[in-house]
């Protein structure tokens, strides 16, 4: 299948280029759509204006995306058959895209440039080129010169070998509490393996064999690299990458391996830091290489592009040294892939950035296997198990090897029924349902009509109409569509869809990771809803008393709700960090802080997020309750007071029963929100550490948008839907909703 | 007495809660006004070079000398190697002929954030002079002669020189960008020859700055983002106030076939995780040709399930008596809805208004997915892009967050009296 696709792509590309040669210059103006991930809009627009003036007749429409959110949007657009002409992709995403045939084969266009650029491995798939290396990013060693001097090390000579690195880290760690020798990353999907693998690559080990057919995680070199890595633990802080970055910027960490973003971040976080840079260390002076992780950006052309020739022109223009250099200068966190850039006068006066260029020469890209995205999770898990659970290297790597071998061996599964048949089937089923619904409605309608007049019913429907119309157009179609998807195997990228009936549901329900995620989600809901509700009710009742500055309290307690979740999550991540405010307060009180710190602790990460969730959301429900309290007539309280009821009895016997409809509303809404908890996880832990905060929606997101298996993701969504529905129905039963609604 | 005690206790408890909710947000506002730093860290100055350590300057940047033509300049550390408890300084020996002679070091700082440049300087004989230059990454420079600050040039004794930042023509640096990047600091020697000693070069930060807000605002067409967000949020809020209460009223008070099913559909539609709907909605909007239009962002939100649910629950609690009274007086259904139900529902409408506006104002996912051009972006989308393009740098992130939070707070302050305003009308009902 894949080979056939490759052939097709080849043939079509040959045809296209043949056509392009034969066709005369475009008579009318061509507009290219270009999506880009990192350079700021003004820098990029200047370059595109230059391109437009050099290529009259081509206009470029720029769409700015970002690393955090770009992938979702690109995938959605590809799935909808609406991708841009030229797109900027991260190198680690490339194999996944090239293997599905959505990218144009650029081999013939780019072959002449092969000697002039670096980093072709990630864009190569089965010997063909599906993209052009544009900007390179890699990791180098940053070190604190002041701590070096304090520890008696030469501040102008960074460590060059593994032993020197460990020795430097040991001496700096010895400077005192709160100072760390080195930083090791955990608690995120990518950073942990991206930091570890350079040690393995430098030592001659890799995850997959050269032909990508089997996993080599149990090779002696790999185990040695991991053993060395774990020998750094006593001299290092084990934390999330952003936290280590921050500690390093604050002068608390001696050595750190990081990307060029440090050049921009340090002057903003702590401009006084005295730091130097160096190449990554090699295993020993006479052996191995100072390997590093090769990241960066590639430009690709989608097969759906209607102007491939112009698109290729744009790609060639952008990867040329002159343009790439402009971006590198403005951004400081990438270097051009054009080899000649090293001669650029800019680098002569910027030796610290030139070092990146030297490091790129030793940079290794992860294996370009289309399922690398799935594999890297297991690699990260192995690294985390060694760092957090002290599991022996051989065991952790062996376990990861078994899982990765399973992924390599797993065949692409497809159902046997074509998607047209599925669509027709569902269309028919929908028709039958609609007819049944109509018949049923008509019967009910006639029954009602006997009791109520036609005008009466018409008025009712008039009142419901606004929702009904919006729902029928914008609710029903996506709903049915996503149900169809949940019964299919649906790869978002290749848009291949095949009917598999209930297999997605069946597979998800047997998946231990899903069950664990479900357990976390239920724990999250059960552990937050009572607190949120009672805190909100408590505050509302207090504010509703005749107290001065009522509106001040009301507005103040509501304030967290008005602030975006992402921002609150960012602030709390900082409060929870190792040297954060929470630990500082605990230390003042003489209580021990958990180690590792809150969000990295498999035991405490979820409760910490739950606490934040209660804090950030109770103001919302407080306002609901406040509004509800206004419906309670004062007469009821007066009567109770005459009967001699105290405040507590009044609350219990008057307020609570009277507030029932609003409490039900609040509980149901809060249930829905907590079962769908996602932005907090996205911003704080990405499901880690070791999967301890993987909730159902995070699991869904990973399945759909990291593994591109939208069918299974939709099945997860509908399983969650059924669970929430079940909970809500139970809640409604408990509140005897029917009674009050008078039904 | 007892009443007063309870009120007092309530005030104390509420104040503690208020303190706890405001602490992180206070940190946010405080950080957004700092020139640099993190949530808790405040920096007052940057020591650029004190020459105590190694060959690089005190922020790890290179330094060097540069001479063209027949001019010469050399740099020597005195003493050459760092010695404990002894101050190390830099000695620059120059001879200026027909070319240039200068010493430079890397700053890579945004010049707008600083109050002043300070350094200690001494000449071998006195009278040596130079200009102090700030240089941007492309070599454009702004220079000030040292004589302005030390009459007759440097003196044989150590003198502290303080140059206020605004004396430089900062507008010359990085034109066309918002930040004024001073890539290098250079001392360019005037005519003659001599030796100049330097020590303790530092930049003093401003105490507070609004430059973070300014940076965020000019990083894109923020006026346009703001306008888009406002239009979308206001239309959605207005529509929901009317339409959702109509629907909510029907579910609370009227009987009609399909009521239960429809209500479950309303609730059910918010129980499906939005991530599942992303692709289908995108495809639908593409077929409607609504991508990159206001329609796509407004129409699906005209009646939000939460609001319908809210209004239904609230209207359920309203006493039936006045409605019946109005009906006996011959009021039509529409009249009852507009003249009786809506005025009585002010508290709920205030909640609906606030929540809807807040939701529409802060929503990120669909505006991000369904828009293509900068003209159609909303504020959260613009901010998210800004944030991830610049890296999480605290001061700017907090400034951006404050900008988005403020309109919601203003709206809340306007609406909030209606939440409690129901009291008076409520008591007449009882």
Interface residues (C-beta under 8 A of the other chain):
Chain A: X33 X38 X40 X41 X42 X61 X63 X64 X65 X66 X67 X68 X69 X72 X73 X76 X77 X79 X80 X81 X82 X145 X146 X149 X154 X155 X156 X242 X246 X249 X250 X261 X263 X264 X265 X267 X268 X269 X270 X271 X272 X273 X274 X275 X276 X277 X329 X333 X351 X352 X441 X444 X445 X447 X448 X452 X457 X459 X460 X461 X463 X464 X466 X467 X468 X470 X471 X474 X475 X477 X478 X479 X481 X482 X485 X486 X492 X539 X542 X543 X544 X545 X546 X547 X548 X550 X551 X552 X553 X554 X555 X556 X557 X558 X559 X560 X561 X562 X563 X564 X566 X567 X568 X570 X571 X572 X574 X575 X581 X615 X619 X620 X623 X624 X626 X627 X628 X630 X631 X632 X633 X634 X635 X636 X647 X658 X661 X662 X664 X665 X668 X669 X672 X675 X676 X678 X696 X697 X700 X701 X704 X705 X710 X713 X714 X717 X718 X720 X721 X724 X725 X728 X740 X741 X742 X743
Chain B: X6 X7 X10 X11 X13 X14 X15 X17 X18 X20 X21 X22 X24 X25 X27 X28 X36 X37 X38 X39 X40 X41 X43 X45 X46 X47 X53 X54 X55 X56 X58 X59 X60 X61 X62 X82 X108 X109 X110 X137 X176 X177 X203 X219 X220 X243 X244 X246 X247 X249 X250 X251 X252 X254 X255 X256 X257 X258 X259 X260 X262 X265 X266 X267 X268 X269 X270 X271 X272 X273 X274 X275 X276 X277 X278 X279 X280 X281 X282 X283 X284 X286 X291 X299 X300 X302 X303 X306 X308 X309 X310 X312 X313 X314 X316 X317 X318 X333 X337 X347 X348 X350 X351 X354 X355 X358 X362 X368 X369 X372 X373 X374 X380 X384 X385 X387 X388 X389 X390 X391 X392 X393 X394 X395 X396 X397 X398 X401 X404 X405 X408 X409 X412 X413 X416 X417 X419 X420 X422 X423 X426 X427 X429 X430
